[in-house]
Amino acid sequence: MSFDELLMELKGQKTVQETPGNISLDKLFNEAFMSKHSSYHSFGAFLEKGNFQAVTQEDIRNIPDELFDRHVVRETDFANWDSMLNAANSDYHFKN
């Protein structure tokens, strides 16, 4: 899955069911990636720290961009959510 496809999915333009072989957020933001770029070992712990109640990709789409970007800046070495997503996608495809 390309970055653009993943971004479209996260924005609600696709669903997991429509895309066989879709990369789960846990695989995309795996322990190695999260540990390298933040003080968290899982994407779930990263979300919990920001008090985000996100269990599904739909939940992530519903988080206001401004709030999520601020959380990303505070808790990772990325400038915003899009750069974190892009890096995770690149990292995943480089290793797989």
C-alpha positions in Angstrom: 0.0 0.0 0.0 1.4 3.4 -0.9 1.5 6.4 1.4 -1.2 8.0 -0.6 -3.5 5.0 -0.3 -2.9 4.8 3.4 -3.5 8.5 3.8 -6.8 8.2 1.8 -7.8 5.3 4.0 -7.1 7.3 7.2 -9.2 10.2 5.8 -12.1 7.9 5.3 -11.9 7.4 1.6 -11.3 3.6 1.8 -11.9 1.0 4.4 -9.8 -2.0 5.5 -12.3 -4.4 3.9 -11.9 -2.7 0.5 -8.1 -3.2 0.4 -6.9 -6.7 0.7 -3.4 -6.8 2.2 -3.9 -3.5 4.0 -1.2 -2.7 6.6 -2.6 -2.5 10.1 -1.6 0.4 12.2 0.2 -2.0 14.7 2.3 -3.3 11.8 3.0 0.1 10.3 3.8 1.7 13.7 5.5 -1.3 15.1 7.6 -1.5 18.3 10.9 -0.8 16.5 9.5 2.2 14.7 7.8 3.6 17.9 10.9 3.0 20.1 13.1 4.7 17.5 11.0 7.8 17.2 9.3 8.2 20.6 9.5 7.0 24.2 6.7 4.5 23.5 6.9 0.9 22.5 3.4 0.8 20.9 1.1 3.0 18.9 -1.6 2.3 21.4 0.5 3.7 24.3 1.3 6.7 22.2 -2.4 7.3 21.6 -3.2 6.8 25.3 -0.6 9.4 26.4 -2.5 12.0 24.3 -5.9 10.9 25.9 -7.1 9.8 22.5 -9.7 7.0 22.6 -8.7 5.5 19.2 -9.3 1.8 18.7 -10.1 1.8 15.0 -8.8 3.7 12.0 -12.2 5.5 12.0 -11.3 6.8 15.5 -8.0 8.1 14.2 -9.8 9.9 11.3 -12.0 11.6 13.9 -9.1 13.1 15.8 -8.8 16.8 14.9 -5.6 17.3 12.8 -4.4 20.2 14.9 -4.7 18.2 18.2 -3.0 15.1 16.7 -0.2 17.2 15.2 0.5 18.8 18.5 0.7 15.4 20.2 3.0 14.1 17.5 5.3 17.1 17.9 5.4 16.7 21.7 5.9 12.9 21.8 7.9 12.0 18.8 10.7 13.4 16.7 8.3 14.3 13.8 7.0 17.7 12.9 3.5 16.5 12.3 1.2 13.5 11.8 1.7 13.4 8.0 5.5 13.2 8.4 5.2 10.4 11.0 2.8 8.5 8.7 5.0 9.0 5.7 8.1 7.8 7.6 6.3 4.7 9.0 5.1 3.8 5.5 8.5 4.2 4.0 10.1 2.2 6.8 7.6 -0.6 6.5 8.0 -0.9 2.7 11.8 -0.7 2.9 11.8 -3.6 5.3 9.2 -5.7 3.6 
